[in-house]
Structure formats: C-alpha cells, structure tokens
Amino acid sequence: MKIKDIRELSNKDLEGKIRDAKKELFNLRMKQATGTLEKPSKIKELRKDVARMKTVMREREIKEAQDGE
C-alpha cells in the first residue's frame, strides 16, 4: 500500500486496516511455521504496511496535539 493511499484514509479506516493486516500477518506466520507459505516476501511487505499506517496515525496525533496548544 502506498503512503499516498494511506494518508487519504480516515483514522477509523486506518485502524481497521491495521487490525486486518495484523490478522493476516498472524495467519502468514502460522503458514510459515507449518511450511505451507508460498510467498515469504508477503510477510515483509505486510510488516512495512503496518508500520506506514502506524506512522501516519502518530503524525496525526502529534499534529492534533500541536493544534490544541
């Protein structure tokens, strides 16, 4: 997922996407442990997507705190 796409999402949508990505990440790790994972690169990609989404959420929190002062 591109950062541009992430920034266009609302906070509620971002939280949902993060939750979904973490569930998928868990499932991929289980597949990896059992040896049935076909694309190991998908794990790395998902981890980076979650990090991007969390970064955008944090940027918004900081901006709101600064605007409130």
PyMOL Python script that loads the backbone (N, CA, C, O; Angstrom):
from pymol import cmd

cmd.read_pdbstr("""\
ATOM      1  N   MET A   1       0.843  -1.173   0.000  1.00  0.00           N
ATOM      2  CA  MET A   1       0.000   0.000   0.000  1.00  0.00           C
ATOM      3  C   MET A   1       0.892   1.241   0.000  1.00  0.00           C
ATOM      4  O   MET A   1       1.855   1.329   0.762  1.00  0.00           O
ATOM      5  N   LYS A   2       0.564   2.173  -0.846  1.00  0.00           N
ATOM      6  CA  LYS A   2       1.354   3.389  -0.980  1.00  0.00           C
ATOM      7  C   LYS A   2       1.015   4.375   0.135  1.00  0.00           C
ATOM      8  O   LYS A   2      -0.109   4.385   0.637  1.00  0.00           O
ATOM      9  N   ILE A   3       1.979   5.198   0.518  1.00  0.00           N
ATOM     10  CA  ILE A   3       1.781   6.175   1.588  1.00  0.00           C
ATOM     11  C   ILE A   3       0.697   7.182   1.199  1.00  0.00           C
ATOM     12  O   ILE A   3      -0.045   7.659   2.058  1.00  0.00           O
ATOM     13  N   LYS A   4       0.606   7.498  -0.076  1.00  0.00           N
ATOM     14  CA  LYS A   4      -0.418   8.430  -0.545  1.00  0.00           C
ATOM     15  C   LYS A   4      -1.810   7.880  -0.265  1.00  0.00           C
ATOM     16  O   LYS A   4      -2.695   8.607   0.186  1.00  0.00           O
ATOM     17  N   ASP A   5      -1.995   6.597  -0.533  1.00  0.00           N
ATOM     18  CA  ASP A   5      -3.280   5.945  -0.276  1.00  0.00           C
ATOM     19  C   ASP A   5      -3.595   5.919   1.215  1.00  0.00           C
ATOM     20  O   ASP A   5      -4.744   6.103   1.618  1.00  0.00           O
ATOM     21  N   ILE A   6      -2.579   5.690   2.023  1.00  0.00           N
ATOM     22  CA  ILE A   6      -2.768   5.628   3.472  1.00  0.00           C
ATOM     23  C   ILE A   6      -3.197   6.989   4.011  1.00  0.00           C
ATOM     24  O   ILE A   6      -4.098   7.075   4.845  1.00  0.00           O
ATOM     25  N   ARG A   7      -2.557   8.041   3.537  1.00  0.00           N
ATOM     26  CA  ARG A   7      -2.888   9.386   4.024  1.00  0.00           C
ATOM     27  C   ARG A   7      -4.306   9.806   3.678  1.00  0.00           C
ATOM     28  O   ARG A   7      -4.875  10.660   4.358  1.00  0.00           O
ATOM     29  N   GLU A   8      -4.888   9.227   2.639  1.00  0.00           N
ATOM     30  CA  GLU A   8      -6.248   9.579   2.226  1.00  0.00           C
ATOM     31  C   GLU A   8      -7.314   8.913   3.102  1.00  0.00           C
ATOM     32  O   GLU A   8      -8.476   9.317   3.076  1.00  0.00           O
ATOM     33  N   LEU A   9      -6.926   7.901   3.871  1.00  0.00           N
ATOM     34  CA  LEU A   9      -7.880   7.187   4.711  1.00  0.00           C
ATOM     35  C   LEU A   9      -8.164   7.956   5.995  1.00  0.00           C
ATOM     36  O   LEU A   9      -7.321   8.713   6.476  1.00  0.00           O
ATOM     37  N   SER A  10      -9.350   7.755   6.540  1.00  0.00           N
ATOM     38  CA  SER A  10      -9.689   8.370   7.822  1.00  0.00           C
ATOM     39  C   SER A  10      -9.037   7.548   8.942  1.00  0.00           C
ATOM     40  O   SER A  10      -8.551   6.442   8.709  1.00  0.00           O
ATOM     41  N   ASN A  11      -9.036   8.102  10.151  1.00  0.00           N
ATOM     42  CA  ASN A  11      -8.439   7.394  11.280  1.00  0.00           C
ATOM     43  C   ASN A  11      -9.140   6.068  11.545  1.00  0.00           C
ATOM     44  O   ASN A  11      -8.491   5.064  11.837  1.00  0.00           O
ATOM     45  N   LYS A  12     -10.451   6.067  11.443  1.00  0.00           N
ATOM     46  CA  LYS A  12     -11.221   4.846  11.688  1.00  0.00           C
ATOM     47  C   LYS A  12     -10.885   3.776  10.647  1.00  0.00           C
ATOM     48  O   LYS A  12     -10.730   2.601  10.981  1.00  0.00           O
ATOM     49  N   ASP A  13     -10.774   4.194   9.384  1.00  0.00           N
ATOM     50  CA  ASP A  13     -10.408   3.257   8.322  1.00  0.00           C
ATOM     51  C   ASP A  13      -8.998   2.714   8.537  1.00  0.00           C
ATOM     52  O   ASP A  13      -8.735   1.532   8.317  1.00  0.00           O
ATOM     53  N   LEU A  14      -8.099   3.594   8.969  1.00  0.00           N
ATOM     54  CA  LEU A  14      -6.717   3.175   9.227  1.00  0.00           C
ATOM     55  C   LEU A  14      -6.668   2.130  10.333  1.00  0.00           C
ATOM     56  O   LEU A  14      -5.963   1.127  10.217  1.00  0.00           O
ATOM     57  N   GLU A  15      -7.410   2.363  11.395  1.00  0.00           N
ATOM     58  CA  GLU A  15      -7.422   1.404  12.498  1.00  0.00           C
ATOM     59  C   GLU A  15      -7.923   0.044  12.021  1.00  0.00           C
ATOM     60  O   GLU A  15      -7.386  -0.992  12.411  1.00  0.00           O
ATOM     61  N   GLY A  16      -8.946   0.052  11.183  1.00  0.00           N
ATOM     62  CA  GLY A  16      -9.468  -1.196  10.632  1.00  0.00           C
ATOM     63  C   GLY A  16      -8.459  -1.895   9.744  1.00  0.00           C
ATOM     64  O   GLY A  16      -8.301  -3.114   9.811  1.00  0.00           O
ATOM     65  N   LYS A  17      -7.774  -1.121   8.911  1.00  0.00           N
ATOM     66  CA  LYS A  17      -6.758  -1.698   8.015  1.00  0.00           C
ATOM     67  C   LYS A  17      -5.602  -2.290   8.824  1.00  0.00           C
ATOM     68  O   LYS A  17      -5.085  -3.354   8.484  1.00  0.00           O
ATOM     69  N   ILE A  18      -5.200  -1.600   9.890  1.00  0.00           N
ATOM     70  CA  ILE A  18      -4.118  -2.104  10.739  1.00  0.00           C
ATOM     71  C   ILE A  18      -4.543  -3.423  11.368  1.00  0.00           C
ATOM     72  O   ILE A  18      -3.773  -4.384  11.383  1.00  0.00           O
ATOM     73  N   ARG A  19      -5.757  -3.474  11.885  1.00  0.00           N
ATOM     74  CA  ARG A  19      -6.276  -4.687  12.515  1.00  0.00           C
ATOM     75  C   ARG A  19      -6.299  -5.842  11.516  1.00  0.00           C
ATOM     76  O   ARG A  19      -5.883  -6.955  11.836  1.00  0.00           O
ATOM     77  N   ASP A  20      -6.785  -5.573  10.310  1.00  0.00           N
ATOM     78  CA  ASP A  20      -6.860  -6.613   9.277  1.00  0.00           C
ATOM     79  C   ASP A  20      -5.466  -7.100   8.875  1.00  0.00           C
ATOM     80  O   ASP A  20      -5.240  -8.296   8.698  1.00  0.00           O
ATOM     81  N   ALA A  21      -4.541  -6.153   8.736  1.00  0.00           N
ATOM     82  CA  ALA A  21      -3.177  -6.513   8.338  1.00  0.00           C
ATOM     83  C   ALA A  21      -2.503  -7.364   9.408  1.00  0.00           C
ATOM     84  O   ALA A  21      -1.771  -8.300   9.088  1.00  0.00           O
ATOM     85  N   LYS A  22      -2.747  -7.042  10.676  1.00  0.00           N
ATOM     86  CA  LYS A  22      -2.149  -7.833  11.751  1.00  0.00           C
ATOM     87  C   LYS A  22      -2.715  -9.247  11.786  1.00  0.00           C
ATOM     88  O   LYS A  22      -1.988 -10.204  12.052  1.00  0.00           O
ATOM     89  N   LYS A  23      -4.014  -9.378  11.517  1.00  0.00           N
ATOM     90  CA  LYS A  23      -4.610 -10.717  11.456  1.00  0.00           C
ATOM     91  C   LYS A  23      -4.009 -11.520  10.311  1.00  0.00           C
ATOM     92  O   LYS A  23      -3.678 -12.696  10.466  1.00  0.00           O
ATOM     93  N   GLU A  24      -3.871 -10.866   9.156  1.00  0.00           N
ATOM     94  CA  GLU A  24      -3.285 -11.548   8.006  1.00  0.00           C
ATOM     95  C   GLU A  24      -1.829 -11.918   8.274  1.00  0.00           C
ATOM     96  O   GLU A  24      -1.370 -12.987   7.872  1.00  0.00           O
ATOM     97  N   LEU A  25      -1.110 -11.035   8.950  1.00  0.00           N
ATOM     98  CA  LEU A  25       0.284 -11.295   9.303  1.00  0.00           C
ATOM     99  C   LEU A  25       0.388 -12.521  10.211  1.00  0.00           C
ATOM    100  O   LEU A  25       1.268 -13.364  10.038  1.00  0.00           O
ATOM    101  N   PHE A  26      -0.516 -12.604  11.171  1.00  0.00           N
ATOM    102  CA  PHE A  26      -0.546 -13.760  12.063  1.00  0.00           C
ATOM    103  C   PHE A  26      -0.778 -15.043  11.265  1.00  0.00           C
ATOM    104  O   PHE A  26      -0.092 -16.046  11.463  1.00  0.00           O
ATOM    105  N   ASN A  27      -1.754 -14.992  10.361  1.00  0.00           N
ATOM    106  CA  ASN A  27      -2.053 -16.169   9.548  1.00  0.00           C
ATOM    107  C   ASN A  27      -0.867 -16.563   8.672  1.00  0.00           C
ATOM    108  O   ASN A  27      -0.594 -17.750   8.496  1.00  0.00           O
ATOM    109  N   LEU A  28      -0.169 -15.586   8.129  1.00  0.00           N
ATOM    110  CA  LEU A  28       1.003 -15.887   7.299  1.00  0.00           C
ATOM    111  C   LEU A  28       2.112 -16.518   8.131  1.00  0.00           C
ATOM    112  O   LEU A  28       2.808 -17.421   7.669  1.00  0.00           O
ATOM    113  N   ARG A  29       2.271 -16.037   9.363  1.00  0.00           N
ATOM    114  CA  ARG A  29       3.297 -16.620  10.234  1.00  0.00           C
ATOM    115  C   ARG A  29       2.964 -18.071  10.569  1.00  0.00           C
ATOM    116  O   ARG A  29       3.850 -18.921  10.654  1.00  0.00           O
ATOM    117  N   MET A  30       1.681 -18.337  10.758  1.00  0.00           N
ATOM    118  CA  MET A  30       1.272 -19.724  11.023  1.00  0.00           C
ATOM    119  C   MET A  30       1.558 -20.606   9.809  1.00  0.00           C
ATOM    120  O   MET A  30       2.037 -21.731   9.955  1.00  0.00           O
ATOM    121  N   LYS A  31       1.269 -20.103   8.625  1.00  0.00           N
ATOM    122  CA  LYS A  31       1.567 -20.860   7.406  1.00  0.00           C
ATOM    123  C   LYS A  31       3.063 -21.090   7.261  1.00  0.00           C
ATOM    124  O   LYS A  31       3.498 -22.156   6.824  1.00  0.00           O
ATOM    125  N   GLN A  32       3.850 -20.076   7.633  1.00  0.00           N
ATOM    126  CA  GLN A  32       5.297 -20.215   7.538  1.00  0.00           C
ATOM    127  C   GLN A  32       5.790 -21.291   8.505  1.00  0.00           C
ATOM    128  O   GLN A  32       6.676 -22.077   8.170  1.00  0.00           O
ATOM    129  N   ALA A  33       5.215 -21.319   9.691  1.00  0.00           N
ATOM    130  CA  ALA A  33       5.624 -22.303  10.688  1.00  0.00           C
ATOM    131  C   ALA A  33       5.273 -23.728  10.255  1.00  0.00           C
ATOM    132  O   ALA A  33       5.996 -24.673  10.571  1.00  0.00           O
ATOM    133  N   THR A  34       4.162 -23.876   9.530  1.00  0.00           N
ATOM    134  CA  THR A  34       3.767 -25.213   9.076  1.00  0.00           C
ATOM    135  C   THR A  34       4.375 -25.570   7.727  1.00  0.00           C
ATOM    136  O   THR A  34       4.264 -26.707   7.268  1.00  0.00           O
ATOM    137  N   GLY A  35       5.017 -24.595   7.097  1.00  0.00           N
ATOM    138  CA  GLY A  35       5.688 -24.864   5.832  1.00  0.00           C
ATOM    139  C   GLY A  35       4.810 -24.747   4.609  1.00  0.00           C
ATOM    140  O   GLY A  35       5.181 -25.235   3.542  1.00  0.00           O
ATOM    141  N   THR A  36       3.657 -24.114   4.730  1.00  0.00           N
ATOM    142  CA  THR A  36       2.751 -24.005   3.588  1.00  0.00           C
ATOM    143  C   THR A  36       2.711 -22.600   2.990  1.00  0.00           C
ATOM    144  O   THR A  36       1.865 -22.313   2.144  1.00  0.00           O
ATOM    145  N   LEU A  37       3.604 -21.736   3.417  1.00  0.00           N
ATOM    146  CA  LEU A  37       3.637 -20.359   2.918  1.00  0.00           C
ATOM    147  C   LEU A  37       4.292 -20.329   1.536  1.00  0.00           C
ATOM    148  O   LEU A  37       5.414 -20.802   1.356  1.00  0.00           O
ATOM    149  N   GLU A  38       3.571 -19.765   0.565  1.00  0.00           N
ATOM    150  CA  GLU A  38       4.074 -19.730  -0.803  1.00  0.00           C
ATOM    151  C   GLU A  38       4.928 -18.501  -1.090  1.00  0.00           C
ATOM    152  O   GLU A  38       5.926 -18.596  -1.804  1.00  0.00           O
ATOM    153  N   LYS A  39       4.543 -17.335  -0.536  1.00  0.00           N
ATOM    154  CA  LYS A  39       5.286 -16.103  -0.793  1.00  0.00           C
ATOM    155  C   LYS A  39       5.798 -15.509   0.525  1.00  0.00           C
ATOM    156  O   LYS A  39       5.104 -14.708   1.151  1.00  0.00           O
ATOM    157  N   PRO A  40       7.001 -15.895   0.949  1.00  0.00           N
ATOM    158  CA  PRO A  40       7.545 -15.366   2.197  1.00  0.00           C
ATOM    159  C   PRO A  40       7.724 -13.840   2.173  1.00  0.00           C
ATOM    160  O   PRO A  40       7.741 -13.202   3.226  1.00  0.00           O
ATOM    161  N   SER A  41       7.856 -13.271   0.999  1.00  0.00           N
ATOM    162  CA  SER A  41       8.037 -11.819   0.906  1.00  0.00           C
ATOM    163  C   SER A  41       6.782 -11.063   1.343  1.00  0.00           C
ATOM    164  O   SER A  41       6.855  -9.877   1.665  1.00  0.00           O
ATOM    165  N   LYS A  42       5.651 -11.729   1.356  1.00  0.00           N
ATOM    166  CA  LYS A  42       4.387 -11.110   1.762  1.00  0.00           C
ATOM    167  C   LYS A  42       4.444 -10.669   3.230  1.00  0.00           C
ATOM    168  O   LYS A  42       3.842  -9.660   3.596  1.00  0.00           O
ATOM    169  N   ILE A  43       5.163 -11.419   4.067  1.00  0.00           N
ATOM    170  CA  ILE A  43       5.296 -11.076   5.484  1.00  0.00           C
ATOM    171  C   ILE A  43       6.010  -9.738   5.623  1.00  0.00           C
ATOM    172  O   ILE A  43       5.555  -8.856   6.351  1.00  0.00           O
ATOM    173  N   LYS A  44       7.124  -9.591   4.926  1.00  0.00           N
ATOM    174  CA  LYS A  44       7.894  -8.360   4.995  1.00  0.00           C
ATOM    175  C   LYS A  44       7.070  -7.175   4.488  1.00  0.00           C
ATOM    176  O   LYS A  44       7.097  -6.092   5.074  1.00  0.00           O
ATOM    177  N   GLU A  45       6.351  -7.390   3.409  1.00  0.00           N
ATOM    178  CA  GLU A  45       5.519  -6.344   2.819  1.00  0.00           C
ATOM    179  C   GLU A  45       4.425  -5.890   3.803  1.00  0.00           C
ATOM    180  O   GLU A  45       4.190  -4.693   3.967  1.00  0.00           O
ATOM    181  N   LEU A  46       3.773  -6.841   4.443  1.00  0.00           N
ATOM    182  CA  LEU A  46       2.723  -6.511   5.407  1.00  0.00           C
ATOM    183  C   LEU A  46       3.270  -5.773   6.620  1.00  0.00           C
ATOM    184  O   LEU A  46       2.651  -4.830   7.111  1.00  0.00           O
ATOM    185  N   ARG A  47       4.433  -6.206   7.103  1.00  0.00           N
ATOM    186  CA  ARG A  47       5.039  -5.531   8.256  1.00  0.00           C
ATOM    187  C   ARG A  47       5.318  -4.068   7.934  1.00  0.00           C
ATOM    188  O   ARG A  47       5.085  -3.190   8.765  1.00  0.00           O
ATOM    189  N   LYS A  48       5.808  -3.809   6.747  1.00  0.00           N
ATOM    190  CA  LYS A  48       6.095  -2.436   6.342  1.00  0.00           C
ATOM    191  C   LYS A  48       4.811  -1.626   6.188  1.00  0.00           C
ATOM    192  O   LYS A  48       4.776  -0.447   6.541  1.00  0.00           O
ATOM    193  N   ASP A  49       3.758  -2.252   5.664  1.00  0.00           N
ATOM    194  CA  ASP A  49       2.474  -1.565   5.528  1.00  0.00           C
ATOM    195  C   ASP A  49       1.925  -1.162   6.896  1.00  0.00           C
ATOM    196  O   ASP A  49       1.431  -0.048   7.067  1.00  0.00           O
ATOM    197  N   VAL A  50       2.011  -2.064   7.861  1.00  0.00           N
ATOM    198  CA  VAL A  50       1.538  -1.761   9.212  1.00  0.00           C
ATOM    199  C   VAL A  50       2.350  -0.605   9.795  1.00  0.00           C
ATOM    200  O   VAL A  50       1.789   0.294  10.423  1.00  0.00           O
ATOM    201  N   ALA A  51       3.651  -0.625   9.592  1.00  0.00           N
ATOM    202  CA  ALA A  51       4.498   0.451  10.100  1.00  0.00           C
ATOM    203  C   ALA A  51       4.135   1.786   9.460  1.00  0.00           C
ATOM    204  O   ALA A  51       4.101   2.811  10.142  1.00  0.00           O
ATOM    205  N   ARG A  52       3.864   1.782   8.162  1.00  0.00           N
ATOM    206  CA  ARG A  52       3.465   3.021   7.486  1.00  0.00           C
ATOM    207  C   ARG A  52       2.164   3.564   8.061  1.00  0.00           C
ATOM    208  O   ARG A  52       2.031   4.760   8.321  1.00  0.00           O
ATOM    209  N   MET A  53       1.205   2.658   8.255  1.00  0.00           N
ATOM    210  CA  MET A  53      -0.094   3.087   8.774  1.00  0.00           C
ATOM    211  C   MET A  53       0.030   3.640  10.195  1.00  0.00           C
ATOM    212  O   MET A  53      -0.597   4.644  10.532  1.00  0.00           O
ATOM    213  N   LYS A  54       0.839   2.983  11.023  1.00  0.00           N
ATOM    214  CA  LYS A  54       1.043   3.469  12.387  1.00  0.00           C
ATOM    215  C   LYS A  54       1.760   4.815  12.389  1.00  0.00           C
ATOM    216  O   LYS A  54       1.481   5.666  13.233  1.00  0.00           O
ATOM    217  N   THR A  55       2.671   5.008  11.459  1.00  0.00           N
ATOM    218  CA  THR A  55       3.391   6.275  11.354  1.00  0.00           C
ATOM    219  C   THR A  55       2.428   7.402  11.018  1.00  0.00           C
ATOM    220  O   THR A  55       2.500   8.476  11.616  1.00  0.00           O
ATOM    221  N   VAL A  56       1.540   7.175  10.082  1.00  0.00           N
ATOM    222  CA  VAL A  56       0.561   8.195   9.698  1.00  0.00           C
ATOM    223  C   VAL A  56      -0.360   8.503  10.875  1.00  0.00           C
ATOM    224  O   VAL A  56      -0.683   9.665  11.122  1.00  0.00           O
ATOM    225  N   MET A  57      -0.783   7.472  11.602  1.00  0.00           N
ATOM    226  CA  MET A  57      -1.632   7.686  12.780  1.00  0.00           C
ATOM    227  C   MET A  57      -0.906   8.547  13.807  1.00  0.00           C
ATOM    228  O   MET A  57      -1.494   9.465  14.379  1.00  0.00           O
ATOM    229  N   ARG A  58       0.352   8.256  14.037  1.00  0.00           N
ATOM    230  CA  ARG A  58       1.143   9.016  15.023  1.00  0.00           C
ATOM    231  C   ARG A  58       1.345  10.452  14.570  1.00  0.00           C
ATOM    232  O   ARG A  58       1.273  11.374  15.384  1.00  0.00           O
ATOM    233  N   GLU A  59       1.598  10.654  13.284  1.00  0.00           N
ATOM    234  CA  GLU A  59       1.749  12.014  12.756  1.00  0.00           C
ATOM    235  C   GLU A  59       0.481  12.825  12.998  1.00  0.00           C
ATOM    236  O   GLU A  59       0.543  14.001  13.354  1.00  0.00           O
ATOM    237  N   ARG A  60      -0.657  12.192  12.802  1.00  0.00           N
ATOM    238  CA  ARG A  60      -1.938  12.878  13.014  1.00  0.00           C
ATOM    239  C   ARG A  60      -2.138  13.220  14.488  1.00  0.00           C
ATOM    240  O   ARG A  60      -2.632  14.298  14.819  1.00  0.00           O
ATOM    241  N   GLU A  61      -1.748  12.290  15.381  1.00  0.00           N
ATOM    242  CA  GLU A  61      -1.869  12.546  16.817  1.00  0.00           C
ATOM    243  C   GLU A  61      -1.007  13.741  17.226  1.00  0.00           C
ATOM    244  O   GLU A  61      -1.448  14.601  17.988  1.00  0.00           O
ATOM    245  N   ILE A  62       0.203  13.787  16.723  1.00  0.00           N
ATOM    246  CA  ILE A  62       1.118  14.885  17.055  1.00  0.00           C
ATOM    247  C   ILE A  62       0.577  16.201  16.528  1.00  0.00           C
ATOM    248  O   ILE A  62       0.624  17.218  17.220  1.00  0.00           O
ATOM    249  N   LYS A  63       0.064  16.187  15.307  1.00  0.00           N
ATOM    250  CA  LYS A  63      -0.481  17.400  14.715  1.00  0.00           C
ATOM    251  C   LYS A  63      -1.683  17.916  15.522  1.00  0.00           C
ATOM    252  O   LYS A  63      -1.803  19.117  15.762  1.00  0.00           O
ATOM    253  N   GLU A  64      -2.563  17.008  15.936  1.00  0.00           N
ATOM    254  CA  GLU A  64      -3.712  17.388  16.749  1.00  0.00           C
ATOM    255  C   GLU A  64      -3.270  17.987  18.076  1.00  0.00           C
ATOM    256  O   GLU A  64      -3.855  18.965  18.540  1.00  0.00           O
ATOM    257  N   ALA A  65      -2.248  17.412  18.689  1.00  0.00           N
ATOM    258  CA  ALA A  65      -1.748  17.930  19.956  1.00  0.00           C
ATOM    259  C   ALA A  65      -1.155  19.313  19.797  1.00  0.00           C
ATOM    260  O   ALA A  65      -1.324  20.167  20.668  1.00  0.00           O
ATOM    261  N   GLN A  66      -0.461  19.542  18.693  1.00  0.00           N
ATOM    262  CA  GLN A  66       0.127  20.863  18.441  1.00  0.00           C
ATOM    263  C   GLN A  66      -0.939  21.900  18.128  1.00  0.00           C
ATOM    264  O   GLN A  66      -0.829  23.056  18.537  1.00  0.00           O
ATOM    265  N   ASP A  67      -1.961  21.488  17.408  1.00  0.00           N
ATOM    266  CA  ASP A  67      -3.053  22.411  17.078  1.00  0.00           C
ATOM    267  C   ASP A  67      -3.850  22.776  18.313  1.00  0.00           C
ATOM    268  O   ASP A  67      -4.412  23.869  18.380  1.00  0.00           O
ATOM    269  N   GLY A  68      -3.910  21.896  19.279  1.00  0.00           N
ATOM    270  CA  GLY A  68      -4.662  22.119  20.503  1.00  0.00           C
ATOM    271  C   GLY A  68      -3.987  23.087  21.461  1.00  0.00           C
ATOM    272  O   GLY A  68      -4.638  23.627  22.355  1.00  0.00           O
ATOM    273  N   GLU A  69      -2.722  23.308  21.290  1.00  0.00           N
ATOM    274  CA  GLU A  69      -1.976  24.180  22.217  1.00  0.00           C
ATOM    275  C   GLU A  69      -2.265  25.634  21.967  1.00  0.00           C
ATOM    276  O   GLU A  69      -1.722  26.498  22.656  1.00  0.00           O
TER     277      GLU A  69
END
""", "prot")
cmd.dss("prot")
cmd.show_as("cartoon", "prot")
cmd.util.cbc("prot")
cmd.orient("prot")
